[in-house]
Amino acid sequence: MKSFYKSSSCFWPVSAALFALALNPALAQNNPQSAAQRPLIPLLKADDIMPLCTRTLTALRQQVSATDQEPAAHAKDTKTVLAKWNALQIAIEDLQGPVDILNNVSPDAKVRSATEACLIALNTFSTELLQNEHQYARFKAIQPVEPIEQKLRQDILYSFEDAGVSLPPAKRARLKEILEKLETLSQEFARNIRDNTQKVTFTPAEMQGLPAAYMARVRPDEQGNYQLGFDYPDYKPFMESADNSEARRRYQMAFENHGTPANLNVLKQAMDLRHEMAGLFALPSYADLVLRRRMAKSPQAVYSFLSEVQGAVTQLEIKEIAELRAFKAETLTTPLAQTTLERWDLDYWQQKLKHARYDLDQEALRNYFPTDAAVPWILGVSSTLYGVTFKRMEVPVWDPEVQYYDVIDNKTKSRIAGIYLDLYPRPGKYGHAAAWGTRGVSTLAHRTPISVLVTNFDRHGLNSDELETLVHEFGHVLHGVLSHTAYVSQAGTSVELDFVEAPSQMYEEWARRKESLVLLSSYCKTPCPTVDDALVQKMTAAHNYGRGIRYARQLLYASYDMRIHNDQAATEQPLAIWQKMEGTTPLGYVTGTEFPGQFGHLMGGYAAGYYGYMWSEVLALDMLSRYNGKLMNPEVGQFYRATILSHGSEKSGAGMVRTFLGREPNSKAFFAEISGQRLQ
C-alpha cells in the first residue's frame, strides 16, 4: 500500500512579531527581515506545549473578535479581507505545523501526548472560526477580479459551508461536536498503531532465507530467538525472503492486527459520525459530502472509474496468481492440484519468481542504492530538473539522525525554502513514509515554506520499491517547497485530494529509468556498482510483473473506503464489510486478520478519497508524455515547476495539467499500465 502525503492543516509558535503581522497585514508586505531569517521547527518541550497552545488560541480568538467588530466598509475591500485572512492562517499554521510533526516524530512520549491535546484544541478553534457568520459574511461581500483571488474566495466559502456556517444553530452545534470527536478519534487511531511496541518472536530456523545483511542488523535475544517489530525494514524483507511459510503467516497476522481491536471500534465511531454529518447537510452519505469538492464531484463518478479499473485488472490478477501457484508447485516439486497460494505467500513467491525469471534480487539492489547515496542522488536529480540547490545546514533537530537543508533558487541565489529529512526508524515514530507540509509559502507575507520527509528506511541500502518510495515522497516535498503562491491557503499540496498524489506518482518514474539511475553511483561514499541497460531491463520487467495483483489490491482498498462511507455505512461493522469484500478476491479473506484497524488512510484525511491514488495516477502517467522520454531535460522540468508545482491550488488540478500538456489529459497510459500493456 502506497504511503501518503500528510496534508497539513499544520501550523508554529506565534511570536509577538508574527502577531504584529497577523494584526497588521501591511507589515507583512514590507518586512524584509522576515525573509532573511531562517524559520525552523521549534523543539518544544512537553510542559510548554499546552500553555503555548492556550496562549496562542486565546490571542487568535481575540484577533478574530476584533475583526468581527470592524466597520462594514472594511469588509468589502477584497485586498484587505484576503490579506487579513492570510495573516490569520499564517498565525494558525505557525502553531499547528510543529505540533503536528512533533506528534508523529518526537522521541519523547510526553511530547507526543501533549501535542495530541493541542491538535484537538486547534481543531476546535478551526471549527469555531469556520462557523463564524461574521467572517463568512466578509467573504460573501467581496468581489475579487483576479482569477487566483476568485478561486481563493470560492475555496474559503466552501470551507465555511462545509463546517456548517449556513446550518441552523442546533445542527451547527452538533456538527462542531462531530468534528471535535473525529479529531480525537484520528489521534487515538494513529497512537494505537504508532505506540504499539509488540514484538513477534522467531526461532533461528524461522529466519532461514533472510539476507546476510538483514541477519547482521537484527540481533538474537538471550534465548537465541529474534524479536521483530512492525517497522518496514523488519517486516517487508521478512515477508519477501523468509522461507518458513508459517513464520510469514504469523508475522502477517500480527502486522495486520497491530492497531486492533481498539481501532476497529475507533473506525466504527468515525463511520457513524461521518454518516451523521452528511445527514446534517441533507446528503445521503459522507462520500456525497466530500466528493462534491473534488475532481470526481460525485460517488457515481468514482464507482464508474473503479468499475473500469476492475475490468482492466481482474483477469490479469487471476492469471498472475495462477502463475505464482504453478511456480510454487514447480519449485517445491509438489502436485499443482495439491499446491495452495496464501496471502502471506504473495510477496515471497513474487520475489522468487522475479529472481528466477528476470535474474533480479531485490536485496542485491541495496548495493546499487546505498541509502546515504540515494538521498543526495534524489536531491541532485531535483536540482538539475528544477533549478535549485539543496544546502546542508546544521540546525537544532529532534533526533541526531535528522538532516536539514536550505533550498536555494539557482537564478536568484536566494533561499526559498527548507526541508527536514527524518529517514530511519526508531521507537514511537510514525511507522510508514509520508511528507508533512509543515509551513506553507506566502509571497504576500514574505514567508518561505518548510516540508518534512519522514521514512523508515534501512540505513544501509534500498531495494527498488524503497527507492521508489523515496522518490515518491520527495515529490510531495518538492510540491510544498517549490510552490510560489501569494496566499498560504493555496500553498503547496492544498490541491484537490484526488490530484495531490499525481506529482509524486509521476516522479516515481525517475526511480526506474537509466538516465536518472545511472547518476546514483556518483554519490556513493565507497565504490558501488553502476546501473546499466541490463539491470534497468530486469528492474522494468520485475516492476511490470504483478501489476494485476498490485492494482487489484488498490481497487479493493478504494472500494472498501467507498463502501464504508456510502449510504449503508451506518448499518454494518467495518470488519464485517472487509471480510465480505476481501472474501470475494481470488485469495479470499484471511481468517483472524483485522486489516481495517491499521488502514491509516481512513483516519488520516483520505476517507472517501483512497480512490484518488489511482485517479491521480491517470494524470501522472499522462504528464510523463510531456518529457518525451527525456526525463533529465531541465527545460521541461522548469516548465513543470512553473505550471504545476509553483501554483499550489491557485488553479484547478485539471487546468494546470492542461497547461502543462498543451491538450486535454487522457487515461490511455494509465489503463495500459494497470492492464499489463505498458512495455516500459
ZAMARGU-4260 file (C-alpha; in steps of 0.2 Angstrom, whole numbers, plus 5000, padded with zeros to 4 digits):
<rodrens>
0) 5000/5000/5000 | 5007/5016/4995 | 5012/5028/5008 | 5004/5045/5008 | 5005/5064/5010
5) 5001/5071/5027 | 4992/5086/5022 | 4994/5100/5035 | 4981/5110/5042 | 4998/5111/5050
10) 5003/5126/5060 | 5020/5135/5074 | 5023/5145/5090 | 5016/5163/5087 | 5029/5176/5092
15) 5025/5194/5095 | 5032/5198/5078 | 5020/5186/5070 | 5005/5193/5079 | 5010/5210/5073
20) 5010/5204/5056 | 4993/5195/5059 | 4985/5211/5066 | 4993/5222/5053 | 4994/5213/5036
25) 5003/5229/5028 | 5018/5225/5039 | 5019/5208/5031 | 5021/5215/5014 | 5035/5227/5019
30) 5046/5217/5031 | 5062/5211/5023 | 5069/5205/5039 | 5056/5191/5040 | 5063/5184/5023
35) 5081/5185/5029 | 5078/5174/5044 | 5078/5156/5043 | 5062/5149/5050 | 5065/5132/5059
40) 5054/5119/5068 | 5055/5123/5086 | 5059/5109/5098 | 5045/5111/5110 | 5046/5103/5127
45) 5031/5093/5134 | 5027/5105/5148 | 5027/5120/5137 | 5016/5114/5123 | 4998/5116/5131
50) 5002/5133/5139 | 5009/5139/5122 | 4994/5132/5114 | 4982/5140/5126 | 4990/5157/5125
55) 4990/5156/5106 | 4972/5151/5104 | 4967/5165/5116 | 4976/5178/5106 | 4969/5171/5090
60) 4951/5172/5096 | 4954/5190/5101 | 4961/5193/5084 | 4945/5186/5076 | 4934/5195/5088
65) 4942/5211/5084 | 4940/5208/5065 | 4921/5204/5068 | 4919/5222/5075 | 4927/5231/5060
70) 4916/5243/5051 | 4906/5236/5036 | 4916/5246/5023 | 4932/5237/5028 | 4924/5220/5025
75) 4920/5225/5007 | 4938/5228/5002 | 4945/5212/4994 | 4963/5215/4996 | 4961/5219/5015
80) 4949/5205/5018 | 4961/5192/5010 | 4977/5199/5017 | 4970/5198/5035 | 4964/5180/5032
85) 4981/5176/5025 | 4989/5183/5041 | 4977/5173/5052 | 4980/5157/5043 | 4999/5160/5045
90) 4997/5163/5064 | 4987/5147/5065 | 4999/5137/5054 | 5014/5143/5065 | 5007/5134/5079
95) 5000/5118/5071 | 5014/5114/5060 | 5027/5110/5073 | 5014/5102/5084 | 5008/5091/5071
100) 5025/5085/5065 | 5032/5083/5083 | 5016/5072/5087 | 5022/5060/5074 | 5041/5060/5076
105) 5046/5066/5093 | 5056/5053/5103 | 5048/5059/5119 | 5032/5051/5123 | 5027/5065/5134
110) 5029/5077/5119 | 5018/5066/5108 | 5005/5066/5121 | 5005/5084/5124 | 5004/5088/5105
115) 4988/5077/5104 | 4979/5088/5116 | 4985/5104/5107 | 4979/5097/5090 | 4962/5093/5097
120) 4961/5111/5104 | 4967/5118/5087 | 4953/5108/5078 | 4940/5116/5090 | 4946/5133/5086
125) 4946/5129/5067 | 4928/5124/5068 | 4923/5139/5078 | 4932/5150/5065 | 4923/5142/5050
130) 4906/5143/5059 | 4908/5162/5062 | 4894/5170/5052 | 4903/5187/5053 | 4919/5180/5045
135) 4908/5171/5032 | 4899/5187/5028 | 4916/5196/5024 | 4920/5184/5010 | 4902/5184/5004
140) 4903/5203/5002 | 4920/5204/4992 | 4920/5203/4973 | 4938/5198/4968 | 4943/5202/4950
145) 4959/5192/4948 | 4956/5173/4944 | 4968/5167/4958 | 4958/5178/4971 | 4942/5172/4964
150) 4946/5154/4967 | 4953/5158/4984 | 4937/5166/4989 | 4927/5152/4982 | 4938/5139/4991
155) 4936/5149/5008 | 4917/5150/5006 | 4917/5131/5003 | 4927/5129/5019 | 4914/5139/5029
160) 4900/5130/5021 | 4907/5113/5024 | 4910/5117/5043 | 4891/5121/5044 | 4891/5140/5045
165) 4874/5140/5035 | 4866/5126/5045 | 4853/5130/5058 | 4860/5133/5076 | 4856/5116/5083
170) 4864/5107/5068 | 4879/5118/5068 | 4882/5114/5086 | 4880/5096/5083 | 4892/5097/5068
175) 4905/5106/5079 | 4904/5091/5092 | 4906/5078/5077 | 4921/5087/5070 | 4929/5088/5088
180) 4926/5070/5091 | 4933/5065/5074 | 4949/5074/5078 | 4950/5065/5094 | 4947/5048/5086
185) 4960/5052/5072 | 4973/5055/5086 | 4968/5039/5095 | 4969/5028/5079 | 4986/5034/5075
190) 4993/5032/5093 | 4986/5014/5094 | 4997/5010/5079 | 5012/5021/5082 | 5015/5017/5101
195) 5012/4998/5098 | 5029/4990/5105 | 5024/4972/5102 | 5037/4960/5096 | 5035/4944/5086
200) 5047/4930/5091 | 5055/4919/5078 | 5067/4905/5080 | 5084/4904/5071 | 5076/4891/5059
205) 5062/4903/5055 | 5074/4916/5050 | 5081/4905/5036 | 5081/4913/5019 | 5084/4931/5025
210) 5098/4940/5018 | 5115/4941/5027 | 5114/4960/5029 | 5097/4958/5037 | 5103/4945/5049
215) 5118/4956/5053 | 5107/4970/5058 | 5095/4961/5069 | 5102/4953/5085 | 5096/4937/5094
220) 5090/4938/5112 | 5097/4928/5126 | 5087/4913/5121 | 5094/4914/5103 | 5077/4920/5096
225) 5074/4935/5086 | 5061/4949/5092 | 5054/4959/5077 | 5043/4973/5077 | 5032/4982/5064
230) 5045/4994/5056 | 5046/4991/5037 | 5064/4987/5037 | 5060/4972/5048 | 5043/4967/5041
235) 5045/4969/5022 | 5061/4960/5019 | 5055/4946/5031 | 5039/4943/5020 | 5049/4943/5004
240) 5063/4932/5010 | 5059/4921/5025 | 5057/4903/5018 | 5046/4897/5033 | 5028/4899/5027
245) 5021/4898/5045 | 5033/4911/5051 | 5027/4923/5037 | 5009/4919/5042 | 5011/4923/5060
250) 5020/4939/5056 | 5007/4945/5043 | 4993/4941/5056 | 5002/4951/5069 | 5006/4966/5057
255) 4988/4967/5051 | 4981/4967/5068 | 4994/4979/5077 | 4981/4993/5078 | 4967/4982/5084
260) 4955/4978/5092 | 4954/4995/5098 | 4955/5003/5081 | 4940/4994/5074 | 4929/5002/5087
265) 4938/5019/5083 | 4934/5017/5065 | 4916/5012/5068 | 4913/5028/5078 | 4921/5038/5064
270) 4910/5030/5051 | 4894/5033/5061 | 4899/5051/5064 | 4903/5054/5046 | 4887/5047/5041
275) 4878/5058/5053 | 4887/5073/5047 | 4881/5070/5029 | 4864/5069/5036 | 4865/5087/5043
280) 4868/5093/5026 | 4853/5083/5019 | 4865/5072/5009 | 4864/5053/5009 | 4882/5048/5013
285) 4899/5055/5018 | 4905/5051/5001 | 4892/5063/4993 | 4898/5076/5006 | 4916/5076/5002
290) 4917/5072/4984 | 4907/5087/4978 | 4923/5097/4982 | 4935/5085/4972 | 4939/5082/4954
295) 4927/5067/4954 | 4912/5078/4960 | 4901/5063/4965 | 4902/5045/4971 | 4894/5039/4954
300) 4910/5046/4945 | 4921/5036/4957 | 4911/5020/4955 | 4912/5021/4936 | 4930/5024/4937
305) 4933/5009/4949 | 4922/4998/4938 | 4934/5002/4923 | 4949/4998/4934 | 4940/4981/4939
310) 4938/4977/4921 | 4956/4980/4917 | 4964/4971/4931 | 4953/4956/4936 | 4959/4944/4923
315) 4977/4949/4925 | 4976/4946/4943 | 4969/4929/4941 | 4982/4925/4928 | 4997/4931/4939
320) 4991/4921/4954 | 4989/4906/4944 | 5007/4908/4938 | 5013/4910/4955 | 5004/4895/4961
325) 5012/4885/4946 | 5029/4892/4950 | 5027/4887/4968 | 5022/4869/4964 | 5037/4868/4951
330) 5049/4874/4964 | 5044/4863/4978 | 5040/4848/4966 | 5023/4846/4973 | 5007/4842/4963
335) 4999/4858/4956 | 4982/4851/4962 | 4989/4850/4980 | 4998/4867/4980 | 4989/4882/4988
340) 4994/4900/4987 | 4990/4910/5003 | 4990/4929/5005 | 5006/4928/5016 | 5014/4919/5001
345) 5012/4933/4988 | 5027/4944/4992 | 5039/4929/4995 | 5034/4919/4979 | 5033/4935/4968
350) 5051/4939/4973 | 5056/4921/4970 | 5048/4921/4953 | 5056/4938/4948 | 5073/4931/4953
355) 5071/4916/4943 | 5063/4924/4928 | 5072/4940/4927 | 5088/4937/4937 | 5083/4951/4949
360) 5087/4950/4968 | 5079/4964/4977 | 5092/4963/4991 | 5106/4964/4979 | 5099/4981/4973
365) 5104/4988/4990 | 5122/4988/4984 | 5117/4999/4970 | 5106/5010/4980 | 5115/5014/4997
370) 5104/5025/5007 | 5117/5038/5010 | 5120/5039/4992 | 5101/5038/4986 | 5096/5053/4997
375) 5109/5065/4989 | 5105/5057/4972 | 5087/5062/4973 | 5092/5080/4979 | 5104/5081/4964
380) 5091/5075/4951 | 5079/5088/4958 | 5092/5101/4957 | 5095/5098/4939 | 5077/5097/4934
385) 5070/5112/4944 | 5085/5124/4945 | 5088/5123/4964 | 5102/5119/4976 | 5100/5110/4992
390) 5112/5116/5005 | 5115/5105/5021 | 5114/5116/5037 | 5117/5112/5055 | 5101/5117/5065
395) 5093/5110/5080 | 5083/5094/5076 | 5073/5082/5086 | 5084/5067/5083 | 5103/5067/5079
400) 5100/5057/5063 | 5088/5071/5056 | 5095/5081/5042 | 5091/5099/5037 | 5093/5108/5020
405) 5091/5126/5014 | 5083/5126/4997 | 5092/5139/4986 | 5085/5145/4969 | 5099/5145/4956
410) 5093/5160/4947 | 5090/5172/4961 | 5103/5164/4973 | 5091/5167/4987 | 5085/5154/5000
415) 5067/5150/4995 | 5063/5135/5007 | 5069/5122/5020 | 5067/5104/5021 | 5070/5091/5035
420) 5074/5073/5031 | 5069/5060/5045 | 5074/5044/5037 | 5076/5030/5049 | 5065/5020/5061
425) 5065/5022/5080 | 5053/5019/5094 | 5037/5030/5094 | 5040/5037/5077 | 5027/5037/5063
430) 5029/5020/5055 | 5027/5022/5036 | 5033/5035/5024 | 5025/5052/5022 | 5028/5071/5019
435) 5022/5085/5030 | 5020/5102/5023 | 5024/5110/5040 | 5024/5128/5034 | 5016/5135/5018
440) 5023/5149/5007 | 5015/5166/5006 | 5024/5179/4995 | 5012/5192/5002 | 5020/5189/5019
445) 5037/5186/5013 | 5035/5168/5020 | 5046/5153/5015 | 5039/5135/5016 | 5046/5120/5025
450) 5042/5102/5022 | 5047/5087/5031 | 5051/5070/5024 | 5048/5055/5036 | 5053/5037/5031
455) 5058/5021/5039 | 5072/5015/5028 | 5086/5003/5030 | 5101/5013/5035 | 5112/5003/5023
460) 5103/5002/5006 | 5087/5002/4997 | 5079/4990/4986 | 5069/4996/4970 | 5052/4998/4980
465) 5060/5008/4993 | 5069/5019/4981 | 5053/5022/4973 | 5045/5027/4989 | 5059/5039/4992
470) 5057/5047/4976 | 5038/5047/4978 | 5038/5056/4995 | 5051/5068/4989 | 5039/5073/4975
475) 5027/5079/4989 | 5041/5088/4997 | 5045/5097/4981 | 5027/5101/4979 | 5027/5110/4995
480) 5044/5119/4994 | 5043/5124/4976 | 5026/5132/4977 | 5026/5151/4975 | 5009/5157/4980
485) 5003/5174/4987 | 4992/5166/5000 | 4996/5152/5012 | 4979/5144/5010 | 4984/5140/4992
490) 5002/5134/4995 | 5010/5118/4991 | 4999/5102/4991 | 4982/5111/4995 | 4976/5105/4979
495) 4961/5093/4977 | 4964/5077/4986 | 4962/5067/4970 | 4976/5077/4962 | 4988/5078/4976
500) 4997/5062/4973 | 4999/5065/4954 | 5016/5075/4955 | 5023/5061/4966 | 5017/5047/4956
505) 5024/5055/4940 | 5041/5057/4949 | 5042/5038/4953 | 5047/5036/4935 | 5064/5043/4939
510) 5067/5028/4951 | 5065/5016/4936 | 5074/5024/4921 | 5093/5023/4917 | 5096/5041/4913
515) 5092/5046/4931 | 5098/5030/4940 | 5115/5029/4931 | 5119/5045/4941 | 5117/5037/4958
520) 5134/5028/4959 | 5142/5045/4958 | 5135/5049/4975 | 5142/5033/4984 | 5154/5036/4998
525) 5163/5020/4993 | 5163/5012/4976 | 5146/5005/4971 | 5140/4997/4955 | 5133/5007/4941
530) 5116/5004/4934 | 5117/4998/4916 | 5105/4994/4902 | 5104/4975/4908 | 5099/4980/4926
535) 5086/4993/4920 | 5078/4980/4909 | 5077/4967/4923 | 5070/4981/4935 | 5057/4986/4922
540) 5052/4968/4919 | 5051/4964/4938 | 5041/4980/4941 | 5029/4976/4927 | 5026/4959/4934
545) 5012/4958/4947 | 5003/4973/4941 | 4986/4964/4941 | 4989/4959/4959 | 4995/4976/4964
550) 4981/4986/4956 | 4968/4974/4961 | 4973/4977/4979 | 4972/4996/4976 | 4955/4993/4969
555) 4950/4983/4985 | 4956/4997/4996 | 4947/5011/4986 | 4931/5001/4985 | 4931/4997/5004
560) 4934/5015/5008 | 4919/5020/4997 | 4909/5006/5004 | 4911/5011/5022 | 4907/5029/5018
565) 4891/5026/5007 | 4873/5027/5012 | 4873/5010/5020 | 4888/5013/5031 | 4879/5015/5047
570) 4871/4998/5047 | 4887/4987/5047 | 4903/4984/5056 | 4920/4989/5047 | 4927/4972/5049
575) 4912/4963/5043 | 4912/4973/5027 | 4931/4970/5025 | 4928/4951/5027 | 4915/4951/5014
580) 4924/4961/5002 | 4941/4953/5004 | 4932/4936/5004 | 4927/4939/4985 | 4945/4941/4980
585) 4955/4926/4972 | 4964/4923/4988 | 4950/4926/4999 | 4949/4933/5017 | 4962/4928/5029
590) 4953/4922/5045 | 4958/4932/5060 | 4965/4947/5051 | 4959/4964/5055 | 4966/4975/5042
595) 4955/4990/5043 | 4962/4993/5061 | 4978/4998/5053 | 4972/5006/5037 | 4978/5023/5042
600) 4972/5032/5027 | 4954/5030/5033 | 4958/5041/5048 | 4972/5052/5041 | 4962/5063/5028
605) 4959/5050/5014 | 4941/5045/5020 | 4931/5043/5004 | 4947/5048/4995 | 4958/5032/4993
610) 4952/5031/4975 | 4962/5047/4972 | 4978/5037/4971 | 4973/5029/4955 | 4963/5044/4949
615) 4979/5054/4952 | 4989/5041/4943 | 4979/5044/4927 | 4986/5062/4926 | 5003/5057/4932
620) 5006/5044/4918 | 4999/5056/4906 | 5010/5070/4911 | 5025/5059/4908 | 5022/5061/4890
625) 5027/5079/4890 | 5045/5073/4894 | 5045/5064/4878 | 5056/5050/4885 | 5070/5063/4891
630) 5067/5063/4910 | 5083/5073/4914 | 5078/5088/4902 | 5079/5103/4913 | 5068/5114/4901
635) 5053/5103/4904 | 5057/5102/4922 | 5057/5120/4924 | 5041/5121/4914 | 5033/5108/4925
640) 5039/5118/4940 | 5031/5134/4933 | 5015/5127/4928 | 5011/5114/4941 | 5022/5115/4957
645) 5023/5133/4959 | 5004/5136/4958 | 4999/5126/4973 | 4980/5127/4972 | 4979/5144/4964
650) 4971/5134/4949 | 4962/5118/4947 | 4972/5102/4945 | 4964/5098/4928 | 4968/5116/4922
655) 4986/5115/4927 | 4988/5098/4919 | 4980/5105/4903 | 4993/5119/4903 | 5007/5108/4906
660) 5002/5095/4892 | 4995/5108/4880 | 4980/5097/4877 | 4966/5088/4887 | 4973/5074/4898
665) 4968/5056/4894 | 4968/5039/4903 | 4977/5029/4889 | 4993/5027/4898 | 4985/5023/4915
670) 4975/5009/4908 | 4990/5002/4898 | 4999/5002/4914 | 4987/4993/4925 | 4982/4980/4912
675) 5000/4975/4909 | 5001/4983/4891 | 5014/4996/4895 | 5031/4989/4890 | 5042/5002/4898
</rodrens>
